[in-house]
Amino acid sequence: MIYAGFLKRTAALLIDICLLLGAFQVVSIVLLIAPLVLWEATALESWMVEAIMNRSYLLPLAGLVVTWLYYSCSEASSRQATAGKILMKLQVSRLDGTRPGFGQATVRHFSKYLSALLMAGFIMAAFTRRKQALHDRIARCVVSEYQSANGPREMP
């Protein structure tokens, strides 16, 4: 197993962040403009529009849920990777090389918040034997170069 280096992992993370931010921008615009269009089309009372617009807590909550599902479902899938990891030819595996389950991918995802809080949690991937960040160690996972059951090969 060839463990993924810090720079490749960082590049994959940046790709995923760009994709997620783009998706969130589209959703935010739709959610913020839709009530105004709806108000104009149906002549809703201003208090109704204000009630819809005051749901500002929904966007961060939706972002948290969408991000969790994106990472956990992608890394627990047969590809074992998010879009960024696929582009960088990386995959997430259990310590024995098998595919992580959704629960394990969820633990890994939410442990990233601890890694981010400490910042050293991400940086430690550059210095550990298996190139594991704190969240990898907590979830008992590794990030490696893409491999099939028959050994390394090109990603489809």
Helices and strands as residue ranges (DSSP letters): H 6-42, H 46-53, H 58-76, H 83-87, E 90-94, H 102-118, H 120-123, G 124-126, H 134-139, E 141-145, E 147-148, E 151-152
